Amino acid sequence: MSFGLTFFHVVSIVISVLAFGTAFWLYRWVSKQPSSNKRIAEVGGLIRDGANTFLSKEYKTLARFSAVVAILILVFFPSPIWKGQISNNLTMAIAYIFGTVFSAIAGKVGISIATIANIKSAEAATKGIKPSFMAGYRGGAVMGMAVVGSSLLGVTLVLMLTDDASALLGFSFGASSLALFAKAGGGIFTKTADISADLVGKVELGIPEDDPRNPAVIADNVGDNVGDVAGMGADLFDSNVASMAAALVMAASLGNAKENISMVFCYASIGLLASIIGVFTANMKEGGNPTRALNMNTYVTTAIYGVLTAIATAVFGFEWRIWLASAIGLLVGVVIGIASDYFTDDNKKPVHMVAKACESGPAFTIISGTSYGLLSTLPAMIGIGISALAAYKVCEPLGDGYAMFGISMAAVGMLSIVGMIISNDAYGPIVDNARGLVEMGNLGDKALEITDSLDSAGNTVKAVTKGFSIGAAGLTVIALLGAFISEVNIAAVELGKETITGFDVTNPTVFFGLLVGAAIPPVFSAMLMLGVDRNAQRMVAEIHRQFKEIIGLKEGKEGVSPEYDKCIEIATAGAIKELIPAGLMAIISTLLVGFIGGVNAVGGFITGNIVSGLVFALFMSNSGGLWDNTKKYIEAGNHGGKNSVAHKAGVVGDTVGDPFKDTAGPSINTQITVVSLVASLAAGLFMALSLF
């Protein structure tokens, strides 16, 4: 079917350009904020150089990997090239490369603004909490606008230029595969430095968190940018693209394809427009609560989206049931965010209970934090289940295929305000860096208190935004399971085989895939965290060496500086070495299960991977955020304050939680997406070539 250039394609392009214009204006605004402290400029330069060096090396490695994958796609996907469909394979390979390039740009944009905004936010803290908050938030918003603008523009252009909804799977796979490795590599880098700096600095020597004597402190700040900014930008770019791709692939297979595709673009465009409006309404009074300001912004953007999509549905005569599915997804996203907030906010009971447990030592910190992290998975899993079931049932009366399309539209709805989600998420590492710069620049206790408050809000809101993205990933991959069934049935018709409608778990082939798929997320997580463990041990040894060999470093003698670059080199080399194996394991496992058990086994594999992956992702993100804010709650003077028994136990908990929340946890939702997309791309091969 020819989709052609429609009114809604034009609207998507116009709003994408508007988002780029907003990003440029915000970039200029942040850049113009005053900064004159030479020490902060010097340290900020070290952070910027380290982040850009790592990103350059990481992208060179990923470029080689992507080139190999592009060649494999050209030869084998969607069907072997020798079968005569060369144009389809070429289109898919180009779409894949297009996806990787856009995803890489998302990370680079984030680094560019974050390494300016951190300096501006740090110096603004000497004037008050409001200017510091605005510099950090608007820095994050640059990334939010640029990432979502590029994802909407990329999806629009791919569909316009190829006139083939299936090509979006290639574009999405490009975005997902690069995001998977960027998030893994950045996560390993940042947690290597963070753990090493905390264990030697805080636990062993009792020095402050961002003390310039600590050789790992610059690497730690670099890590905030390459992991929490560049990696997260690529991750949420991937989530947004995957949700749109799944919806568009299913929309194209339904009877009223053009109207359904128009609806997807209309809702996605309105989501970006609502985020643009929301960014400009974000504000905070002097002496206000930054967590409340960030959350209120999310709620305002949500309300704007709901109203505007309802008006568009009435004006353009779209199906109200599909609008309702979209609204359900968004509302459940907010509920998941609120649940994450309860388990991670330092004003709530779980953080207070874990802080109390810290008085009895680190063992109780780990036990209580793990328990609350596990408890936190239930509300989110119920929310994802309810939204999928409600969207399915609401759209089921519309006809065959519409029930699964409803689920995909719930995912689009949940990620509709992703511009706001990214803005809030990128704010976190920017103000975390600002806090370090305040300490290293000796800007005073008042400025440190302000940036501590902003950093704590960043941790809480980051848990909320991760809840959003994990929930959306859950709905998206359920929708991708529907896309996989569509691709299988297309191949089945071509091969003259029986089509499928679902997967029976009592079928031993399906159950085999289910068990293997459920095992992949824990193995994937273990591989990433062992990478952090190995790398951090090397860095701890280097920090010990410097404190031992550099005379006067431990005492803080004037003119004596640590060799910061050595720690940056260790984190970079280790992250580059460790980032590929875990992702390859997930991809190769999918292909092996498909060639052994066929499409039924892969259906089970995806299902097991979704359920297990969502539980692990939620558990690790929330428990990590809980431990981090527990440490900050104690540092604020509770349960003995800094350097108390409770504080040292809290630091140990935070150290365990670091790779949970910033390495493995947020990488799992990308891993689930990658596995689902690989399965859809290879559906025809699995149908034609399998052992059973």
Residue pairs with C-beta under 8 A, 6 or more apart in sequence:
1 252
1 257
2 163
3 159
3 160
3 163
3 165
3 252
3 257
3 258
3 261
4 163
5 160
6 258
6 261
6 262
6 265
7 262
8 261
8 262
8 265
8 266
8 269
9 156
9 159
9 160
9 265
11 265
11 266
11 269
12 152
12 153
12 155
12 156
12 265
12 268
12 269
13 153
13 156
15 149
15 152
15 269
15 272
15 273
15 276
16 149
16 150
16 152
16 153
16 156
16 272
17 149
17 153
18 149
18 273
18 276
19 145
19 146
19 148
19 149
19 152
19 272
19 275
19 276
19 419
20 145
20 146
20 149
22 141
22 145
22 276
22 279
23 109
23 141
23 142
23 143
23 145
23 146
23 149
26 138
26 139
26 141
26 142
26 145
26 279
27 113
27 142
29 138
30 113
30 116
30 117
30 120
30 135
30 138
30 139
30 142
31 116
31 120
33 120
33 123
33 124
33 131
33 135
34 120
34 123
34 124
35 41
35 119
35 120
35 123
36 123
37 123
37 441
37 443
39 440
39 441
39 442
40 119
40 122
40 123
40 437
40 440
40 441
40 443
41 119
43 212
43 218
43 221
43 436
43 437
43 440
43 441
44 115
44 118
44 119
44 437
46 218
46 564
47 115
47 118
47 218
47 221
47 222
47 225
47 433
48 111
48 115
50 218
50 219
50 222
50 568
51 111
51 115
51 222
51 225
51 226
51 230
52 111
53 568
53 572
54 189
54 222
54 226
54 568
54 571
54 572
54 575
55 107
55 108
55 111
55 226
55 230
57 572
57 576
58 181
58 182
58 185
58 186
58 226
58 575
58 576
58 579
59 104
61 576
61 579
61 580
62 100
62 104
62 178
62 181
62 182
65 181
65 580
66 96
66 97
66 100
66 174
66 177
66 178
69 96
69 177
70 93
70 96
70 97
71 93
73 89
73 92
73 93
73 96
73 170
73 681
74 81
74 89
74 90
74 92
74 93
75 81
75 89
76 89
76 682
76 685
77 89
77 92
77 170
77 681
77 682
77 685
78 85
78 88
78 89
78 92
78 166
78 487
78 681
78 683
78 684
79 85
79 88
79 89
79 491
79 684
79 685
80 685
81 89
88 164
91 162
91 164
91 167
91 170
92 166
92 167
92 169
92 170
92 681
93 170
94 170
95 158
95 162
95 167
95 168
95 170
95 171
95 174
96 170
96 171
96 173
96 174
97 174
98 154
98 158
98 171
98 174
99 154
99 170
99 171
99 172
99 173
99 174
99 175
99 176
99 178
99 241
100 174
100 175
100 177
100 178
101 174
102 150
102 151
102 154
102 174
102 175
102 237
103 174
103 175
103 178
103 179
103 182
103 234
103 237
103 238
104 178
104 182
104 234
105 150
106 143
106 146
106 147
106 150
106 151
106 233
106 234
106 237
107 182
107 229
107 230
107 231
107 233
107 234
108 230
109 142
109 143
109 146
109 147
109 233
110 143
110 147
110 225
110 229
110 230
110 232
110 233
110 426
111 225
111 226
111 229
111 230
113 139
113 142
113 143
114 139
114 140
114 143
114 224
114 225
114 229
114 426
114 429
114 430
114 433
115 225
116 139
117 135
117 136
117 138
117 139
117 140
117 142
117 430
118 136
118 139
118 221
118 430
118 431
118 433
118 434
118 437
119 434
119 437
120 135
120 139
121 132
121 133
121 135
121 136
121 139
121 430
121 431
121 433
121 434
121 451
121 454
122 132
122 433
122 434
122 435
122 437
122 438
122 441
122 443
122 447
122 451
123 443
124 131
124 132
124 134
124 135
125 131
125 132
125 434
125 438
125 443
125 446
125 447
125 448
125 450
125 451
125 454
126 443
126 444
126 446
126 447
128 286
128 450
129 284
129 286
129 287
129 288
129 290
129 450
129 453
129 454
130 284
130 285
130 286
130 288
132 431
132 434
132 447
132 450
132 451
132 454
133 284
133 290
133 293
133 431
133 454
134 283
134 284
135 434
136 427
136 430
136 431
136 434
136 454
136 458
137 282
137 294
137 423
137 427
138 279
139 426
139 427
139 430
140 422
140 423
140 424
140 425
140 426
140 427
140 428
140 430
141 279
141 282
141 423
141 426
143 229
143 233
143 422
143 423
143 426
144 275
144 279
144 418
144 419
144 420
144 421
144 422
144 423
144 426
145 275
145 276
145 279
145 419
145 423
147 233
147 236
147 237
147 240
147 418
147 419
147 422
148 240
148 271
148 272
148 275
148 418
148 419
148 422
149 272
150 237
151 175
151 237
151 240
151 241
151 244
152 240
152 244
152 268
152 269
152 272
154 171
154 175
154 241
155 168
155 171
155 241
155 244
155 245
155 248
155 268
156 265
158 167
158 168
158 171
159 165
159 167
159 168
159 248
159 261
165 248
165 249
165 251
165 252
165 253
165 261
166 249
166 252
166 487
168 244
168 245
168 248
168 249
169 245
169 249
169 483
169 487
169 677
169 680
169 681
170 681
171 241
171 245
172 238
172 241
172 242
172 245
172 673
172 677
173 674
173 677
173 678
173 681
175 234
175 237
175 238
175 241
175 242
176 238
176 241
176 242
176 670
176 673
176 674
176 677
177 583
177 587
177 674
178 234
178 238
179 231
179 234
179 235
179 237
179 238
179 670
180 238
180 583
180 586
180 667
180 670
180 671
180 674
181 579
181 580
181 583
182 230
182 231
182 234
182 235
183 227
183 231
183 232
183 234
183 235
183 666
183 667
183 670
184 231
184 528
184 578
184 579
184 582
184 583
184 663
184 667
185 226
185 231
185 575
185 576
185 578
185 579
186 223
186 226
186 227
186 228
186 230
186 231
186 575
187 227
187 231
187 528
187 532
187 659
187 662
187 663
187 664
187 666
187 667
188 528
188 531
188 532
188 535
188 574
188 575
188 578
188 579
188 663
189 219
189 222
189 223
189 226
189 227
189 571
189 572
189 574
189 575
190 220
190 222
190 223
190 224
190 226
190 227
190 228
190 662
190 663
191 223
191 227
191 532
191 536
191 658
191 659
191 662
191 663
192 219
192 223
192 532
192 535
192 536
192 539
192 570
192 571
192 574
192 575
193 216
193 219
193 220
193 222
193 223
193 539
193 567
193 571
194 220
194 223
194 655
194 658
194 662
195 532
195 536
195 655
195 658
195 659
196 216
196 219
196 536
196 539
196 540
196 543
196 567
197 209
197 214
197 216
197 217
197 219
197 220
197 543
198 209
198 651
198 654
198 655
198 658
199 536
199 540
199 651
199 655
200 214
200 216
200 540
200 543
200 544
200 547
201 207
201 208
201 209
201 211
201 214
201 216
201 217
202 208
202 209
202 647
202 648
202 651
203 648
203 651
203 652
205 547
205 554
206 643
207 213
207 214
208 439
209 435
209 436
209 439
210 217
210 220
210 221
210 435
210 436
210 437
210 439
210 440
211 217
211 439
212 439
212 440
212 561
212 562
213 553
213 554
213 556
213 562
214 543
214 562
215 542
215 543
215 546
215 547
215 562
215 563
215 564
215 566
215 567
216 539
216 543
216 567
217 436
217 440
217 564
218 564
218 567
218 568
219 539
219 564
219 567
219 568
219 570
219 571
220 436
221 433
221 436
221 437
222 568
222 571
223 571
224 429
224 432
224 433
225 429
225 433
227 429
227 662
227 663
228 425
228 426
228 428
228 429
228 432
228 462
228 662
229 426
229 429
229 430
231 666
232 422
232 425
232 426
232 666
233 422
233 426
235 469
235 666
235 667
235 669
235 670
236 418
236 421
236 422
236 425
236 469
238 670
238 673
239 415
239 418
239 469
239 472
239 473
239 476
239 669
239 670
239 673
240 415
240 418
242 473
242 476
242 477
242 480
242 673
242 677
243 408
243 411
243 412
243 414
243 415
243 472
243 475
243 476
243 479
244 264
244 268
244 412
245 483
246 408
246 411
246 476
246 479
246 480
246 482
246 483
247 264
247 405
247 408
247 409
247 411
247 412
247 479
248 261
248 264
249 483
249 486
250 401
250 404
250 405
250 408
250 479
250 482
250 483
250 486
251 257
251 260
251 261
251 263
251 264
251 405
252 260
252 261
253 401
253 486
254 260
254 399
254 401
254 402
254 405
255 399
259 318
260 322
260 405
262 316
262 318
263 318
263 319
263 322
263 409
264 409
264 412
266 309
266 312
266 316
266 318
267 309
267 312
267 326
267 409
267 412
267 413
267 416
268 412
268 416
270 305
270 308
270 309
270 312
270 416
271 305
271 412
271 415
271 416
271 417
271 418
271 419
272 419
273 308
274 301
274 302
274 304
274 305
274 308
274 416
274 417
274 420
275 301
275 417
275 418
275 419
275 420
275 423
276 419
277 301
277 304
278 297
278 298
278 300
278 301
278 304
278 417
278 419
278 420
279 419
279 420
279 423
281 297
281 300
282 293
282 294
282 297
282 423
283 293
284 290
284 293
289 457
290 453
290 454
290 457
291 345
291 456
291 457
291 460
291 461
294 424
294 427
294 457
294 461
295 337
295 341
295 461
295 464
297 420
297 424
298 334
298 337
298 417
298 420
298 421
298 424
298 464
299 334
301 417
301 420
302 330
302 331
302 334
302 417
305 330
305 416
305 417
306 327
306 330
309 323
309 326
309 327
309 416
310 323
312 318
313 319
313 320
313 323
319 398
321 394
321 395
321 397
321 398
321 406
322 395
322 398
322 402
322 405
322 406
322 409
324 394
325 390
325 391
325 394
325 395
325 406
325 407
325 409
325 410
325 413
326 409
326 410
326 412
326 413
326 416
327 413
328 387
328 390
328 391
328 394
328 410
328 413
329 387
329 391
329 409
329 410
329 411
329 412
329 413
329 414
329 416
329 472
329 475
330 413
330 414
330 416
330 417
332 383
332 384
332 386
332 387
332 410
332 414
332 471
333 413
333 414
333 415
333 467
333 468
333 471
333 472
335 379
335 383
336 379
336 380
336 383
336 384
336 467
336 468
336 470
336 471
337 464
337 465
337 467
337 468
338 464
339 376
339 379
339 380
339 383
339 467
340 376
340 380
340 463
340 464
340 466
340 467
340 621
340 622
340 625
341 348
341 460
341 463
341 464
342 348
342 350
342 376
343 350
343 372
343 373
343 375
343 376
343 463
343 622
343 625
343 626
344 350
344 351
344 459
344 460
344 463
344 464
344 622
344 625
344 626
344 629
345 351
345 460
345 629
346 456
346 460
346 629
346 630
346 632
346 633
346 636
350 372
350 626
351 626
351 629
351 630
351 633
352 633
353 368
353 372
354 365
354 368
354 369
354 372
354 626
354 627
354 630
354 653
355 630
355 633
355 634
355 638
355 639
355 646
355 650
356 639
357 364
357 365
357 367
357 368
357 649
358 364
358 365
358 630
358 634
358 639
358 645
358 646
358 647
358 649
358 650
358 653
359 639
359 640
359 645
359 646
359 649
360 649
361 645
361 649
362 648
362 649
362 652
362 653
364 649
365 627
365 630
365 649
365 650
365 652
365 653
366 652
366 653
366 656
369 623
369 626
369 627
369 630
369 653
369 656
369 657
370 623
372 622
372 623
372 626
373 619
373 620
373 622
373 623
373 624
373 626
373 660
374 619
374 623
376 618
376 619
376 622
376 623
376 626
377 614
377 615
377 618
377 619
377 622
380 467
380 470
380 471
380 614
380 618
381 614
381 615
381 618
383 471
384 471
384 474
384 475
384 614
387 410
387 414
387 471
387 475
388 407
388 410
388 474
388 475
388 478
390 410
391 406
391 407
391 409
391 410
391 475
392 403
392 404
392 406
392 407
393 403
394 406
395 402
395 403
395 405
395 406
395 409
396 402
396 403
396 406
398 406
404 479
404 482
404 485
405 482
407 475
407 478
407 479
407 482
408 475
408 476
408 479
408 482
410 475
411 472
411 475
411 476
411 478
411 479
414 468
414 471
414 472
414 475
415 421
415 468
415 469
415 472
415 476
418 472
421 465
421 468
421 469
422 465
424 461
424 462
424 464
424 465
425 461
425 462
425 465
425 466
427 458
427 461
428 455
428 458
428 459
428 461
428 462
429 458
430 458
431 451
431 454
431 455
431 457
431 458
432 455
432 458
434 451
434 454
434 455
435 448
435 451
435 452
435 454
435 455
438 444
438 447
438 448
438 451
439 448
452 632
452 635
452 636
455 632
456 629
456 632
459 625
459 628
459 629
459 632
460 625
460 629
462 625
462 661
463 621
463 622
463 625
463 661
466 621
466 625
466 661
466 665
466 666
467 618
467 621
467 622
469 666
469 669
470 614
470 617
470 618
470 621
470 666
470 668
470 669
473 614
473 617
473 669
473 670
473 672
473 673
474 610
474 614
474 669
474 672
476 673
477 606
477 609
477 610
477 672
477 673
477 676
478 610
480 606
480 673
480 676
480 677
480 680
481 603
481 606
481 607
481 610
481 676
483 676
483 680
484 602
484 603
484 606
484 676
484 679
484 680
484 683
485 500
485 501
485 502
485 603
487 680
487 681
487 683
487 684
488 499
488 500
488 599
488 683
488 686
488 687
489 499
489 500
490 683
490 684
491 497
491 683
491 684
491 687
491 688
492 498
492 499
492 500
492 687
493 499
494 684
495 687
495 688
497 687
500 599
500 600
500 603
502 603
503 510
503 600
503 603
503 604
503 607
504 510
505 511
505 514
505 604
507 600
509 597
509 598
509 600
509 601
509 604
509 692
510 600
510 601
510 603
510 604
511 604
512 593
512 597
512 601
512 604
513 593
513 597
513 600
513 601
513 602
513 603
513 604
513 605
513 606
513 607
513 608
514 604
514 605
514 607
514 608
515 604
515 608
516 589
516 593
516 605
516 608
517 593
517 604
517 605
517 606
517 607
517 608
517 609
517 610
517 612
517 675
518 608
518 609
518 611
518 612
519 608
519 612
520 585
520 586
520 589
520 608
520 609
520 612
520 613
520 671
520 675
521 609
521 612
521 613
521 616
521 617
521 668
521 671
521 672
522 612
522 616
523 585
524 582
524 585
524 586
524 664
524 667
524 668
524 671
525 616
525 620
525 664
525 665
525 667
525 668
527 578
527 581
527 582
527 585
528 578
528 582
528 659
528 663
528 664
528 667
529 659
529 660
529 663
529 664
531 574
531 575
531 577
531 578
531 579
531 582
532 658
532 659
532 663
533 659
534 574
534 578
535 570
535 571
535 574
535 575
535 578
538 570
538 574
539 567
539 570
539 571
542 566
542 567
542 570
543 567
546 553
546 562
546 563
546 566
547 553
547 554
550 560
550 562
550 563
551 557
551 560
552 560
553 560
553 561
553 562
582 667
583 671
583 674
586 671
586 674
586 675
587 674
587 675
587 678
589 605
589 675
590 602
590 605
590 675
590 678
590 679
590 682
591 678
591 682
593 601
593 602
593 605
594 601
594 602
594 605
594 679
594 682
594 685
594 686
594 690
595 685
595 686
595 689
595 690
595 691
596 690
596 691
596 692
597 604
597 605
597 690
597 691
597 692
598 686
598 687
598 690
598 691
598 692
599 683
599 686
599 687
599 690
601 690
601 692
602 679
602 683
602 686
605 675
605 679
606 675
606 676
606 679
609 671
609 672
609 675
609 676
610 672
610 676
613 668
613 669
613 671
613 672
614 669
614 672
616 664
616 665
616 668
617 665
617 666
617 668
617 669
618 665
619 665
620 660
620 661
620 664
620 665
620 668
621 660
621 661
621 665
621 666
622 661
623 657
623 660
623 661
624 657
624 658
624 659
624 660
624 661
624 662
624 665
625 657
625 661
626 657
627 650
627 653
627 654
627 656
627 657
627 660
628 654
628 657
628 658
628 661
630 650
630 653
630 654
631 647
631 650
631 651
631 653
631 654
633 650
634 640
634 641
634 642
634 644
634 646
634 647
634 650
635 641
635 642
635 647
635 650
639 646
639 647
640 646
640 647
641 647
679 686
